[in-house]
Amino acid sequence: MSYVVTEDCLDCKYTSCAAVCPVEAFHEGPEMLYINPDVCIDCNACVSECPVDAIFPDFDLPSKSKAMVQLNEAGSKNFPVIVNSKAALRGPKCIEREKEK
């Protein structure tokens, strides 16, 4: 099992989840974060840190997010590790989703 960052992170990129990860499983892309499934230890620490509820265990993904498993795997290979919090991206798509909730 591994945790997966879903499309709800897209254009938001809050990073508090990466700061609590004990194994440096998060990678930072230009618009969102990704979790490396080979590094994730399923500790669940990141889930409660995500203010947009964008992180799920791979076995409990919403049906709309099934493709995110492969996207996280690819993103974790193509982008650098992130271990610290920094200012969120909070782009237009993110702000719109936050208004909808």
C-alpha positions in Angstrom: 0.0 0.0 0.0 1.0 3.6 -0.6 -0.6 7.0 -0.3 -1.5 8.9 -3.4 -1.8 12.7 -4.0 -4.9 13.3 -6.1 -5.9 16.0 -8.6 -7.2 18.1 -5.7 -3.6 19.1 -5.0 -3.3 20.5 -8.6 -2.8 24.3 -8.5 -2.8 24.3 -4.7 0.5 22.6 -3.7 0.3 22.9 0.1 3.5 21.4 1.5 2.8 20.8 5.1 2.2 17.1 4.2 5.8 16.9 3.0 7.2 18.4 6.2 5.7 15.7 8.3 6.7 12.8 6.1 9.3 10.7 8.0 10.8 9.1 4.9 11.0 11.9 2.3 8.4 10.3 0.0 7.1 13.6 -1.4 8.3 15.2 -4.7 7.5 18.7 -5.9 6.3 19.3 -9.4 5.5 22.8 -10.8 1.7 22.5 -10.0 1.4 19.7 -7.4 3.1 17.2 -5.1 3.6 13.5 -5.7 4.3 10.6 -3.4 6.9 8.0 -4.3 5.1 4.6 -3.7 8.5 2.9 -3.3 9.4 5.2 -0.4 6.0 5.7 1.3 5.7 3.7 4.5 1.9 4.1 4.9 2.3 6.0 8.2 -0.8 8.2 7.5 1.0 11.4 8.8 0.4 13.4 5.7 -3.4 12.8 5.4 -4.4 15.1 8.2 -2.0 17.8 7.1 -3.6 18.3 3.7 -6.0 21.2 3.9 -7.7 20.2 0.6 -8.1 16.5 1.4 -6.0 15.5 -1.6 -4.2 12.4 -0.1 -5.7 8.9 0.0 -4.4 5.4 0.4 -4.1 3.7 -3.0 -6.8 1.1 -2.1 -9.4 3.8 -1.2 -9.0 6.3 -4.0 -12.1 8.0 -5.3 -13.0 6.5 -8.7 -12.2 9.8 -10.4 -8.6 9.6 -9.1 -7.6 6.1 -10.1 -5.2 7.4 -12.8 -3.3 9.3 -10.1 -1.5 6.2 -8.9 0.5 6.1 -12.1 0.9 9.9 -12.1 2.4 9.9 -8.6 4.8 7.1 -9.6 5.9 9.1 -12.7 6.0 12.4 -10.9 8.2 11.0 -8.1 10.7 9.9 -10.7 10.8 13.3 -12.5 10.7 15.9 -9.7 12.9 16.6 -6.7 12.2 15.5 -3.2 10.6 18.1 -0.9 10.9 17.9 2.9 10.0 21.4 4.2 6.9 23.5 4.2 6.8 26.6 2.0 4.2 29.0 0.7 1.4 27.2 -1.1 0.8 27.8 -4.8 -2.9 28.5 -4.3 -3.6 29.2 -8.0 -7.0 29.9 -9.6 -8.1 26.3 -9.9 -7.3 25.7 -6.2 -9.1 28.8 -5.0 -12.2 27.8 -7.1 -12.2 24.3 -5.6 -11.9 25.7 -2.1 -14.9 27.9 -2.7 -16.9 24.9 -3.8 -16.3 23.0 -0.5 
